[in-house]
Amino acid sequence: MPVKFAFELVFLAAIWGASFLFMRTTSAEFGPVLLITLRTGIAALVLLPVLLAKRQLNTVVKNWRIISVIGLTNTAIPFCLFSYSTLYLGAGYASVLNATAPMFGALIAFYWLKDRLLRIAVVGLVIGFVGVVVLSLSRQHSGTATAWLPILAALAATSLYGLAACVAKRYLQGVNALAITTGSQVVAAITLAPLSLFFWPNEMPSSNSWWQVVALGVLCTALAYILYFRLIANIGSAKAITVAYLVPVFGVLWGIIFLAERLNLGMWIGASLILLGVALTSGLFTRFRYIESAPKA
């Protein structure tokens, strides 16, 4: 991979990892629903001009029903669940749980789409879910009570990510990715806007929190997706999707640097098991082995 695109991949992981930092620091002031309404609304406003410039509005209109489903299952509901979970879990902790999405995607694809599940993938699923248990129980030894509801909320969010991926694979094959993302952000913002009125904060959030929300919408959502599409176009989806393994690294790093979060030994073990399980489930090692064994031109 050229150095230029490797840098873009790392940068994408860094800004996606920062989204957990911003949610951690702003969810308490805005509340999960209003925060995600603003995040998706800002992202939609940034992405819409790009969509129009690429002349993909008709694509959204043509596929609006399935794109609406994606907007709910891949954005509105899981974003709110993660925003809620960060009220009680650290940014790094939540970013590690976010990495379980490919495991749920593999399970749903196996049962619904009848995709093949290799033996090594089954081993990966077991290792990954053991990692979730270890990561969850380790909080008891860090001076913090185990927050099972926020953990379950985060896992519910990643299961929805997996479902959305399968829906897109089943019904949106060949549909422009920018159209899907922009449409889903618009749907999420419109859906959450009326609900946010019922969760309006009693006090006006600080100006610092407002700037973080802008960064969350512009940098961590709109720009991140544009960069992700650029990487897919230049290095292929198989390599671009490896960003999922880097996001928890930055989520943990930003939590340590800016929020003084600390992961005990049990958390590190749990996080390592999750990432190993995800790598096995998604065939990362198999893919690399294939690349390495391929004949050189």
N, C-alpha and C positions, 0 to 999 in steps of 0.2 A: 504494500500500500504506500503510495507517495506520502512524503512527510506532510505536505499541505493538507491532505485529507485526514491523516492521522491526527493532526492538530485540531481539525474541525471536529473529529469524533470525540476527542478529549474535552474540547470546549463545550460541546453539546452535553456531555455527561456532567460537566461542572455546573451548567446553568439548570439542568433538570434536577441535579442534586440540591441546588440552592432553593428549588421550589419548596422542599420540605422545611428548610430553614425559615423561609418567609411565612409559610403556613403556621409554623410553630410560634412565631413571634407576633402574628396578626390575628389569628383565630379568636383569641380571647377578647379582643376589642371589637371586632366586626361580627363575630359569630360565624359558624361554618357556612350557613346558607348564604348570607349576604356577601361574605368573602368570595365564595365561588361564583355568585352572580356577577360581581364586579370583575373577577378574573376572566370569566368567559366572555363577558360583554366587551371588555377592553380588547381581548384577543380577537373577537369577531370584527371589531371596528378596524383593527390593523390588517386582518387577513382579507376582508371584503374587497378593498381596492386591488389587492394582488389577484384575487379571484376574477374580478372584472377585467383586469389587464390581460389575464391569460384566457379570457373568454370561456370561462367554465361555469357561468351562472346557469346555463341550460342543463348542464350535467346535474347540478344540485336539484333543479326543478324536476327533472326526469326521474330522479331516484329519491325524492324527498321522504317517502315512507320509511325506507330502510335506513336512510341517513338520520332520520329522526330517532329510530331505534338505537343507532350508534351514539347519537347525541346524549341519550339517556343512560345507556349502559357503559359507555366509554368515557363520558365526561361528567354530566350533571350529578348522577348518583354517586359514583366512586370518588369524585373530587370532594363532594360534601362529606363522605365517610372518612376520607383521609384527613380532611380539615378538622373533623371532630376528633379523630384519633390523636392528632398532634397536640390537642389540648392536654393530653395525659401522657403521651409517649414522646420521647426525644425525637429530634429531627433525624438523627442517624438511625435510630431504632425503627422508625416508620419507613425510612428509605430501604432498609434491609427487607422488611416485610413486603414492600412493593415489588421486590424481585421475585416473589412467588407467582406472579401473573403467568409466566410461560408454563408453569406446572399445571395450573388450573386450565389453561388453554389446551394443553395436551390431553388432559382428562376429558374435557368436554368434547374435543375433536374426536377422541376415541369412541365415546358413547353415542354422539350425535352424528358426526360426519363419517364414522366408521374408518377413521384414519388408523394406520398401523401404529402400534405401540411396541417398540422393541424392548427386549429384556433389559437392556441397559437403561432405557428410559423408565421402566418400572422401578429399577433399583434407585434411579435418581429421584423419583417421586417419594419413595420411602425415606431416603436420606434427607430430602428437602423438608418433609413434614416432621421428621424427628428434629431437624434443626429449628423449626418453628416452636416445637414444644420446649426444647432446651432454651431457646432465646426467651420464651415467655416465662418459664420457671426461674430463669437466672435473675429476674428482677427482684425476687424474694431475698436474694443474697446481696442486693446492692442498696439496701436501706429503703427501697420503694415497694409498696404493696403491688402485687400483680394486678394490673388493670385488664381484666379479661374482656370486658365489653369493648374498650377501644381496640384491643388486639383483634377481636372478632370482627369489628367494623372494618379494620384494615384488610383482613382476609376476605371479607365480603366484597370489598372494593376490588381486590385483585381477581377474585372469581368473576366479577362482572367484566373486568378487562379481558379475561380469557374468553368469556361468552361473546363479547363484542368482536374479538378477533375471529371467532368462528362464524359469526353472522356475516362479517365482511367477506370472509373467504367463501362463504356459501352463496351470497347474493350480490356482492359488489366486485367480483373478479373483473379486472380490466378498467374499473371506474377510476378516474383521476383522483389521486390521493389528496391533492389540495382541495378539491371540491368536497370530499368526504369530511376533511378536517374543518374547513370553514363552515360548512353546513351544520356539522355537529356542534360547533361552538355557538352558532346562532341559535340553534334549537335549545341548547342547554341554557343560554342566557334568557331566552324568552320564557322557558318553562319555570326557571327559578325566580324570575323577577317578581311575580305576584306573591310567591311564598316568602320572599325576603322581607316583605312588608310586615309579616307576622313575627319576624325575628330581628326587628330593628333595634340597634343597641340603645341603651338608656342614655349613654354619654357619647358625644362625638369623638371618634377615634383621633389619635394624635396625628400631626402632619407627617411624622416619621413613618407611621403605619400606612398612611395613604400612599407615600412614595414607594413603600415596599409592595403594596397591592399593584401599583402601576408596573413595577418591575416584574411582578408575578405574571401579569397579563401580557405585557409587551415582550419581555425577555424570555421568561420561562415557559411561555405558551406559544405566542404567535411566532417569534423569531426562532424558537426551538424547533417548531414543526417545519418552518421553511428550511432551516438548516438540515433537518432530518431528510426532507425530500431531496435536497441537493446531494446529500451523501448517498442516498439510494440510487440517484441518477448517475453518480460518478463512480461508486465502488460496489454497487449492488446491494440488494436487501440483506443477503446473508451476512455480509460484513457490517453493514450499518446497524443491524439489530444487536450486535455485540455491545452496543452502548448500554444495554440493560445491565451488563455486568460491571460497568464502571460507575453507574449512578449511585449505588450504595456506598462506594468508596468515597465519593465526594459528599454524599449526605452525611456520612459519619465524620468526615474531615471538617466540613463547615460547622457541624454541631460542636466539635471539640474546640475549634478556633474561636467561634463567635458566641457560643452559649455555654462554654466550659462543661460540655457533656462528657461523661466518662463511661466507657463500656468495660465491665468486669470480665474476668476470664470466661465465665459461662456465656456471656453475650457474644464474645469473639468466637467461641466454639460454635454457638448456634448460628451466627452469621455465616461462618465458613461452611457449615453443613448445608445451609440454604443455598448459597452460591454454587457449591459443588453439585447439589441436587438439581438446580436449574440448568447447569451446564450439561449434566448427563441427560436430563429430560429433553432438552432442546437439540441434542446431538452436536454440541459444540466440539467436543473432543474427536468425535467421528469425522466431522467436517475437516478439522485441522489435519487429521491423519490422512484423509483423502487428498488434501492439498499437498501435503508433504510427499506422498507416494506417487503423485502424478508425474508422468514423464516430462522432463525438461525440454523445451524447444531448442 
